[in-house]
Amino acid sequence: MRKRSLRIQVWVNQEEDRKLQKHAQQSGLSREAYLRSLINGYVPKTLPPLDYYTMLRELHAIGNNLNQLAAKAHVTGHLEHASFQREADALRCAVQRIQEAVTSPEPHTPPS
């Protein structure tokens, strides 16, 4: 059984349809889901860059490694400086790559 029992049909021109298609595609939603979000007071965000999830996994892995080093240091009273430095450097590099991916300008592509 359908969750939604009412159908609404809306007429749009080609430009409005093009904009709706573009915005829905950028958000990763269907046109219907995009419109329902707008009706419910939410403007869907565009999908993050493709490597966003890869970067996020990398940050989680580095965080886990640092947490393990901290736990070991707490138990033994000794911090493995080389391991800690390696993970801290990896974290700095990952953060720098994320900043570049998010803030670096992209080439301008004229509208089609």
C-alpha positions, 0 to 999 in steps of 0.5 A, a space after each residue: 500500500 502506498 504511503 501517499 494517496 494523493 497525486 498532484 500534477 503540475 505543469 512546468 515549462 522547459 526551463 523550469 523542468 531543466 532547473 528541477 532536473 538539475 537540482 534534483 540530480 545535484 542532490 542525489 534525489 528523484 524529482 519527486 523526493 526533491 519536491 517533497 523536501 521543498 514542501 516540507 521546508 527543507 532545501 536539499 544540499 548538493 551531494 559531497 564530492 566523490 572522494 568525500 567518503 574516502 577522506 572520511 574513512 581515512 580520518 576515522 582510521 587515523 583517529 582510531 590509530 591515535 586512540 589506540 596509541 593513547 590507550 596504550 600510553 595510558 596503560 604503559 605510561 609510555 608514548 611511542 613517539 615515532 608512531 604518534 608522530 606518523 599518525 599526527 603527520 597523516 592527520 595533518 596531510 588528510 586535513 590539508 587534502 580535505 581543505 584543498 578539495 573543499 576550498 580550491 577553485 574549480 574551472 568555470 564551465 559556462 551554462 549549457 
